[in-house]
Amino acid sequence: MIGSGSFSLMKPWLGWLSASASLAVLVTLGTAAAAWYWRWRDRRRLLRLKQVGTVSGLFIYPIKSCRGIAVQQAEVAKLGLRNGDLRDRSWLVIKEDGHMVTARQEPLLVLISITNQNGYLILSAPEMKDCHVSVKLPTKNPVRNCRLFGFDVQGRDCGEDVAQWITAYLKSEPYRLVCFEPNMLPRNSKDLMEPFRPTDKIAYSDCSPVMLLSEASLEELNSRLEKKVQVHNFRPSILVTGCGPHEEDTWNDIIIGSVQMKGQMACPRCILTTVDPDTGIIDRKEPLNTLKSYRLCDPSEKNLYKSHPLFGWYFGVDKTGTLKVGDHVYKIMW
């Protein structure tokens, strides 16, 4: 529609035209505006949205298996969430031979917390002095070949200081820290799990750029447990409230903020969920055993999930953008 303000701006040059020419110009502009309106209305009609929840938490885990950072807003990039220099699972602890080290092998990794200040990651752990790691590493630092779940990926070595710090904290064989840089080749989610698409990429995540979990699913689990667990046992990227238990399993395509994502598969849970995020003690039993009592897959999907219980949902990123705590979650109703 053309407003009165727009018409006023046209008066000076419409005055030079004949009455018939002026009418023709206005008809042309009006037709264009009408065409734009109908195209916009058709797009809205085709993209029917249903609100299914609200974002109640956003978490970034810069170093794989270390403590996550709660943020109020995040950019969702192709490889996962980021906030400034903090990129989800873009740093990795490795052995000297390049094999990954996670809390499955070293449960105390979950007690390492990370903050970000003036271009540095600051690592803190019990009875350890803080360690500063530059986000932008010198090009002289070697690029190492790393091994995750049987697949190769690169990482630039973060230096001797942090290598010695991690080794001393864990009282382990020599470990090193590497960083995935934007120019490096990411891993393909589809190589790890068949439901993913060729466009779904990851750095050091297990197999998906984004994992979403609902508060209701966690509450349902805790209602069955003697010792309650936290959301941190499950390390989601996005926590959602305002829906029923495991409703996230049905969200094939969603929009949050300016981000559009596609649900690919359930998150198969492993022994990492039994590591207490407050003590670093691995239980090896709960909550995994309880999840297995009611969250195993349908027999037809056993070739995909095997004996792992399912908790939370993996998403690929269709449209990058930003989201924040408090944003509504919309399911696309095709």
C-alpha positions in Angstrom: 0.0 0.0 0.0 1.2 3.5 -0.7 0.8 5.9 2.2 0.0 9.6 2.1 3.6 10.4 3.0 4.8 8.5 0.0 2.3 10.4 -2.2 3.5 13.7 -1.0 7.0 12.9 -2.0 5.8 12.1 -5.5 4.0 15.4 -6.0 7.0 17.4 -7.3 7.8 15.1 -10.2 4.2 14.0 -10.9 3.5 17.7 -11.6 5.7 17.5 -14.7 3.5 14.7 -16.1 0.2 14.9 -17.9 -2.9 13.8 -15.9 -3.1 10.5 -17.8 0.6 9.8 -17.4 0.4 10.6 -13.7 -2.5 8.1 -13.4 -0.5 5.5 -15.2 2.4 5.9 -12.8 0.2 5.6 -9.8 -1.5 2.5 -11.2 1.8 0.9 -11.9 3.1 1.6 -8.4 -0.1 0.4 -6.8 0.0 -2.8 -8.8 3.6 -3.4 -7.7 2.6 -2.8 -4.0 -0.4 -5.1 -4.3 1.8 -7.8 -5.9 4.3 -7.5 -3.0 1.5 -7.7 -0.5 0.0 -10.9 -2.0 3.5 -12.5 -2.3 4.1 -11.7 1.4 0.7 -13.0 2.4 1.3 -16.3 0.4 4.6 -16.9 2.1 3.1 -16.4 5.5 0.2 -18.7 4.6 2.7 -21.4 3.3 4.8 -21.2 6.4 2.4 -22.0 9.2 3.9 -21.7 12.6 2.8 -23.2 15.9 4.4 -22.1 19.2 5.6 -25.1 21.0 7.8 -23.8 23.8 10.1 -21.0 25.0 13.9 -21.0 25.3 14.8 -21.1 29.0 18.6 -21.7 28.7 21.4 -21.5 26.2 24.8 -23.2 26.8 28.1 -23.2 25.1 30.8 -25.8 25.8 34.0 -24.3 24.4 36.2 -27.3 25.5 34.7 -30.7 24.9 33.7 -32.3 28.2 34.6 -29.2 30.3 32.0 -27.1 32.1 29.5 -25.2 29.9 28.8 -21.5 29.9 25.2 -20.2 30.2 24.6 -17.3 27.9 21.6 -15.0 27.4 22.1 -14.8 23.6 23.9 -16.8 21.0 24.6 -16.9 17.3 23.7 -20.2 15.8 26.4 -20.9 13.1 26.6 -24.0 10.9 28.9 -25.7 13.5 26.8 -24.8 16.5 26.4 -22.0 19.0 28.8 -19.2 19.6 29.0 -16.0 21.6 31.9 -13.7 20.7 35.1 -15.8 21.0 33.3 -18.7 22.7 32.6 -21.3 20.1 30.8 -24.6 21.0 33.1 -27.6 21.3 35.9 -26.0 19.3 38.7 -26.9 21.7 39.6 -30.5 22.5 41.9 -32.3 24.9 44.0 -35.0 23.2 46.7 -37.5 23.9 50.1 -37.1 22.4 49.0 -39.4 19.5 46.0 -37.2 18.7 43.2 -39.4 20.2 40.5 -37.4 21.9 40.2 -37.3 25.7 36.7 -36.8 27.2 35.0 -37.1 30.6 34.4 -40.7 29.7 38.0 -41.3 30.3 38.8 -38.4 32.6 35.6 -37.4 34.6 37.4 -34.5 36.3 37.3 -32.6 33.0 33.8 -31.6 33.9 35.1 -29.4 36.8 37.2 -27.2 34.5 35.3 -24.0 34.0 36.0 -21.5 31.3 35.6 -17.7 31.1 36.5 -15.4 28.3 38.3 -12.1 28.7 40.3 -9.8 26.4 40.9 -12.5 23.7 41.8 -15.3 26.2 40.1 -18.4 27.5 40.7 -18.5 31.2 40.7 -22.1 32.6 39.9 -22.7 36.2 39.9 -25.9 38.2 40.0 -27.0 41.9 43.4 -26.4 43.6 44.9 -25.0 40.3 46.0 -21.5 39.4 44.1 -20.1 36.4 45.5 -20.8 33.0 45.2 -18.3 30.1 44.9 -19.6 26.5 44.9 -17.1 23.6 41.9 -17.5 21.4 44.0 -16.5 18.3 46.9 -18.9 18.3 50.3 -18.1 16.7 50.7 -19.7 13.2 54.0 -21.2 14.5 51.9 -23.5 16.7 51.7 -26.9 15.0 48.5 -28.2 13.5 47.9 -31.7 14.9 45.9 -34.5 13.4 43.2 -35.6 15.9 41.1 -38.7 16.1 37.4 -38.6 17.2 35.2 -41.7 17.0 37.3 -43.2 14.3 37.4 -40.0 12.1 40.2 -37.5 11.5 40.0 -33.8 12.1 42.6 -31.1 12.6 43.4 -28.8 15.6 46.0 -26.2 16.2 48.1 -26.9 19.3 47.4 -24.4 22.1 50.9 -24.5 23.5 53.0 -26.0 26.4 51.6 -24.0 29.3 48.0 -25.3 29.0 49.3 -28.8 28.1 51.2 -28.9 31.3 48.3 -27.4 33.3 45.8 -30.0 32.1 48.3 -32.8 32.6 49.0 -31.6 36.2 45.4 -31.2 37.0 44.4 -34.6 35.8 47.6 -36.3 37.1 47.7 -38.1 33.8 49.9 -39.1 30.9 50.8 -36.0 28.8 47.7 -34.4 27.4 47.4 -31.4 25.0 44.8 -28.9 24.1 44.0 -28.1 20.4 41.7 -25.6 18.8 39.6 -26.0 15.6 40.1 -23.0 13.4 37.5 -21.7 10.9 39.6 -22.6 7.9 39.9 -26.2 8.9 37.8 -29.0 7.4 34.9 -30.0 9.7 33.6 -33.5 10.1 30.4 -34.7 8.5 27.6 -35.6 10.8 26.3 -38.1 8.2 29.5 -40.1 8.5 28.7 -40.8 12.2 24.9 -41.1 12.0 22.9 -41.9 8.9 19.9 -39.6 9.5 22.0 -36.5 9.1 22.4 -34.6 5.8 25.6 -33.9 3.9 25.2 -30.2 4.9 25.3 -31.0 8.6 28.9 -30.3 9.9 30.7 -30.4 13.2 34.0 -29.6 14.7 34.5 -31.7 18.0 30.9 -32.3 18.9 29.8 -36.0 19.1 27.7 -35.9 16.0 25.4 -32.8 15.8 25.8 -29.0 15.8 22.8 -28.4 18.1 21.1 -30.6 20.8 17.8 -29.4 22.3 16.2 -30.7 25.5 13.0 -29.8 27.3 12.7 -29.1 31.0 9.7 -31.4 31.0 11.8 -34.3 29.9 14.2 -33.7 32.7 11.4 -33.4 35.2 9.9 -36.7 34.0 13.3 -38.4 34.4 13.8 -36.9 37.9 10.4 -38.1 39.0 11.8 -41.7 38.5 15.1 -41.1 40.2 16.0 -41.3 43.9 19.0 -38.9 43.4 18.0 -36.1 41.1 20.2 -35.1 38.2 20.8 -31.7 36.6 20.5 -30.4 33.1 24.3 -30.3 33.1 24.4 -34.1 33.1 23.1 -33.9 29.5 24.9 -30.9 28.1 22.2 -29.5 25.8 22.8 -26.4 23.6 19.2 -25.2 24.0 16.9 -25.8 27.0 13.2 -25.3 26.4 10.2 -24.8 28.7 6.5 -24.8 28.1 6.0 -28.2 26.5 5.3 -31.7 27.6 7.9 -34.5 28.2 9.7 -35.5 25.1 7.6 -33.3 22.8 10.9 -32.1 21.3 11.1 -35.6 19.7 8.3 -34.4 17.3 9.8 -31.1 16.2 10.9 -31.8 12.7 11.4 -28.2 11.7 11.6 -25.3 14.1 12.3 -21.5 14.1 13.7 -19.7 17.1 14.6 -16.1 16.7 16.1 -15.8 13.2 17.3 -19.4 13.3 15.8 -22.3 11.4 16.7 -25.8 12.3 15.8 -29.3 11.2 15.3 -32.2 13.7 17.4 -35.2 12.6 17.4 -37.8 15.3 17.2 -38.5 19.0 20.3 -38.1 21.2 21.6 -41.6 22.2 22.9 -41.4 25.7 26.2 -42.8 27.0 28.1 -43.2 30.3 29.0 -39.5 30.2 25.6 -38.7 31.7 26.6 -40.5 34.9 29.4 -38.1 35.6 28.3 -35.8 38.5 28.9 -32.2 37.1 29.6 -30.9 40.7 32.1 -33.6 41.9 33.5 -35.1 38.7 32.7 -38.6 40.1 31.5 -41.1 37.6 28.7 -43.4 38.7 28.4 -45.6 35.6 24.8 -46.5 36.5 22.4 -43.6 37.0 20.7 -41.9 35.3 21.5 -44.2 32.4 19.9 -47.3 33.9 16.6 -45.5 34.6 16.6 -44.0 31.1 17.0 -47.5 29.7 13.8 -48.6 31.6 11.6 -46.3 29.6 13.5 -44.5 26.8 14.8 -47.3 24.5 14.1 -47.0 20.8 11.5 -48.8 18.8 12.9 -52.2 17.7 12.8 -51.0 14.1 15.4 -48.4 14.9 17.8 -50.7 16.9 20.3 -50.7 14.0 20.7 -46.9 14.6 20.4 -46.5 18.4 21.4 -50.0 19.5 21.0 -50.2 23.3 21.4 -46.5 24.1 18.5 -44.7 25.7 17.2 -41.6 24.0 17.1 -38.2 25.7 16.9 -34.9 23.8 16.9 -34.2 20.1 19.6 -33.4 17.6 19.2 -30.6 15.1 21.0 -29.5 11.9 21.1 -25.8 11.0 19.2 -24.7 8.0 19.4 -20.9 8.5 22.0 -19.3 10.7 21.1 -16.4 12.9 20.7 -15.4 16.5 18.4 -16.4 19.4 18.1 -15.5 23.0 16.6 -16.8 26.3 12.9 -15.9 26.2 12.5 -16.5 22.5 9.5 -18.6 21.5 10.1 -21.9 19.8 7.9 -22.4 16.7 7.3 -25.6 14.9 6.8 -25.3 11.2 3.5 -26.9 10.1 4.1 -27.8 6.5 
